[in-house]
């Protein structure tokens, strides 16, 4: 695995809930938090995704699939 593995697209930070890249980082406390302007997510976790992965997250969010079964 080398530098050519990322040819499918550059990665970007996306919201783990809706796949949006419209995030802003708010520093404070021990750790800062990411805020998603699209869905309202607030948390310290974001996903480093390529465009294909971000589209899949957005598709899942847009389909209303919020019922996660254990």
C-alpha positions as a printed NumPy array, in Angstrom:
array([[  0.   ,   0.   ,   0.   ],
       [  1.469,   3.278,  -1.077],
       [  0.625,   6.766,  -2.127],
       [ -1.191,   5.483,  -5.228],
       [ -3.877,   3.867,  -3.044],
       [ -5.657,   7.224,  -2.802],
       [ -6.203,   7.596,  -6.553],
       [ -9.95 ,   7.025,  -6.095],
       [-10.145,  10.525,  -4.631],
       [ -8.838,  12.743,  -1.945],
       [-10.238,  12.222,   1.514],
       [-12.114,  14.912,   3.363],
       [-13.681,  15.198,   6.768],
       [-17.404,  14.493,   6.668],
       [-20.177,  14.317,   9.234],
       [-20.712,  10.721,  10.437],
       [-24.488,  11.285,  10.49 ],
       [-25.285,  12.906,   7.142],
       [-22.021,  12.905,   5.142],
       [-21.893,  16.691,   4.813],
       [-18.551,  18.466,   4.55 ],
       [-20.123,  21.619,   5.991],
       [-18.483,  21.236,   9.406],
       [-16.861,  23.711,  11.709],
       [-14.555,  22.996,  14.621],
       [-15.095,  24.652,  17.957],
       [-12.109,  24.511,  20.281],
       [-12.627,  24.345,  23.997],
       [-12.154,  22.143,  27.013],
       [ -9.851,  19.146,  26.709],
       [-11.052,  18.449,  23.172],
       [-12.912,  20.561,  20.686],
       [-16.118,  19.532,  19.   ],
       [-17.212,  19.411,  15.39 ],
       [-20.553,  20.949,  14.487],
       [-22.414,  19.991,  11.296],
       [-24.303,  22.882,   9.733],
       [-26.519,  20.493,   7.744],
       [-27.923,  18.061,  10.319],
       [-26.897,  19.635,  13.618],
       [-24.489,  16.871,  14.688],
       [-22.161,  17.878,  17.523],
       [-19.324,  15.547,  18.486],
       [-15.627,  14.838,  18.471],
       [-15.829,  12.126,  15.786],
       [-15.742,  12.817,  12.048],
       [-15.152,  10.466,   9.126],
       [-12.214,  10.815,   6.725],
       [-13.947,   9.764,   3.526],
       [-13.47 ,   9.953,  -0.202],
       [-16.31 ,  11.3  ,  -2.371],
       [-17.816,   7.831,  -2.911],
       [-18.02 ,   7.095,   0.809],
       [-19.475,  10.549,   1.536],
       [-22.178,   9.934,  -1.102],
       [-23.074,   6.612,   0.541],
       [-23.411,   8.281,   3.955],
       [-25.586,  11.049,   2.431],
       [-27.751,   8.474,   0.632],
       [-28.298,   6.553,   3.877],
       [-29.15 ,   9.774,   5.722],
       [-31.507,  11.017,   2.993],
       [-33.337,   7.686,   2.936],
       [-34.298,   8.281,   6.56 ],
       [-32.572,   5.134,   7.779],
       [-32.219,   6.201,  11.391],
       [-33.45 ,   2.985,  13.011],
       [-30.313,   1.063,  13.964],
       [-30.988,  -2.39 ,  15.346],
       [-28.567,  -4.12 ,  17.697]])
